Structures are given as C-alpha cells and as structure tokens.
Amino acid sequence: MTIPFISMIVAYWIFLSCVVFLAGAFISKALVTAPSGADICPVEGRGSCFGEVSSVYIFISAILASLANLIHLFFHVSYMTETPMAETFSVIPLFLTRTGYGNLVILRTAILALLLIVAYFNIKRPKRWSIVSGVILSLLLLASLSMSSHQAQRGYFTIAFLLDVGHVVSVSLWIGGVFFIRFCYGFFLRDRGKDLWGVFLGMIKRFSSLATYSVALAGLTGIVLALIRINGLSILTDTAYGRTFVAKVFVVSGIFALGGINKFFIIPLLEKKGNPEWESLLKVKKYLYWCITIEAVLGVLALLITSLLTHLSPEG
C-alpha cells in the first residue's frame, strides 16, 4: 500500500465517522434527547446543560468533517491520477470540474459549509429550526455518500442505489446515535444520583426505540446489498474486497449482539418497577454504560473497514 492510499483511507475514515456522528447527533437531538428533557439537565462541573455541551461537539465534528473532506480529496486525486503529491494541487481544479466524484466533493463541501453555519447558530441561539436544518443537511450529506458508492455506478434511480441510501441512513442513525449518547451524555450515563433517573430512563427508552428500527432497516438492506454485490463465494475468499467484507460482518455482528443485550436484558431491568435496591439499579446502569462504550469502539472499527471497502472493487 502506498502513502497516498493509506492517507486517503484514514482521511475518509475521519470524514465518514464525523458525518455519521453529525447525522446521529442531529436526529437524536430531535427525537431523543430534547423530547426526553435530557438536553436541559445541568452537567456537573460545567456550568451548562447537556444541550449546550453537545452542540459544541457537533460544531467541532462539522469542522473535522470539512477538513477531512478536503484532505481526502488531495490524496484521492494523487492516488487515482497517479500524480506525485508535490504536483497534486495543480490537478485538483481539473479533477473537481471534469469528474463525477469531483462534482460530489463540491456538493459535500457546500453542504458541510451550511452545516457549519447551522451548528454555530445552534451553539449561540439554539432554536428548533437549527435542529431541523441540521437533520436535513446531514441526511443530504449521507445521500452524497451513496452517490459515490459502488451501487451508484448504474445510476441514481435504481433499486440498489435506493437500498444503499436506506442502509447508510439507518446505520448512521444507529451508530451515530451511539456515538452521540456515549460521548456527549457520558456523565449522564455514569451519574449515581436519583434526581435525574426519570429523564435518563426516558432518554434511553427513546434511543432504544430509534435504534431498534434503525438496526432492522440496516440489517435488511445490508443483506440485500450483500447479495447484489457478492457474485459468488470466491469473491469472499479470493479478493481483498471479500476478505474485508467478512471482517466487517464479524465486527457488525458484535455490535448487533451488544445492541440486543441492551434492548432485551439491560433496559428491561432498568425499567423494573418497585425495585428497592438502588445500588443494584446503578450496577445495571454501569453495564449499560460499558455496553454502549464497546458499541462505540466497534462502531469506529466498522467505519474504518467501511472506508477501506469504499475504495476497493467487488470485482477484485
């Protein structure tokens, strides 16, 4: 592997992770944290509420996504055109205007610029319009990912492409939501107090419902897309794409398993009525915290593998 190729994968991984986080964050704010009341709860030692703290993370993520998008463009152009890195800047203008992927980069850059503005206003003057705008823009950004996928090679009005859009969106709601809850509401998950228990439980139940629908859609679309992409078992064993795909299946299966444990075992224990043992509830809450943490770590790994798959061909 060459330096431009490795750099291209890493830059796309950071870009993809930030985009997934942004979609999960804005949609979770609209459907999970704000309606449950979690956003207005105070964060210990911060002098601010969860809504304000999470808005800062969203803004930082939008900045990182914008930078990673441009860095990926540089290494992508260098690798795809076999241009030395010292001469790549001179090729980029032509690449942007004369290639389909270049046009997509322009589109993504414009969407990210608007997202940065929305995220900034969400910090300064949080209003409902900023959340709704963030949801719409992040969904458009996700659609642009599918527009550069293998499924878009036959056009944007095919079943395969629409399935890919559904898959990308559902995965982002699920994994991005896990990122958002874990990294922006980590203290809320670790809090041992009783005062915010009802708000915490309401947030977790809302997110569990959103994740359940997202996982179901991600699983269904993922299976159909795999049948479309993988034309024979030899692809799984004889090509870099196939072996990477198998690795992704194992990682995603682990995330599925942890999500199932949360949904069917841990959350029902937290909802159990009349439990006088506060310490036992806190122990269950700790299990939830660690399950979500491991889910987030596996999610980062799955996105790294996805970034590699995006730059490999199913045909080998």
Beta strands, then each sheet from edge to edge (+ up, - down):
strand 1: 42-43
strand 2: 48-49
sheet 1: 1+ 2-
end
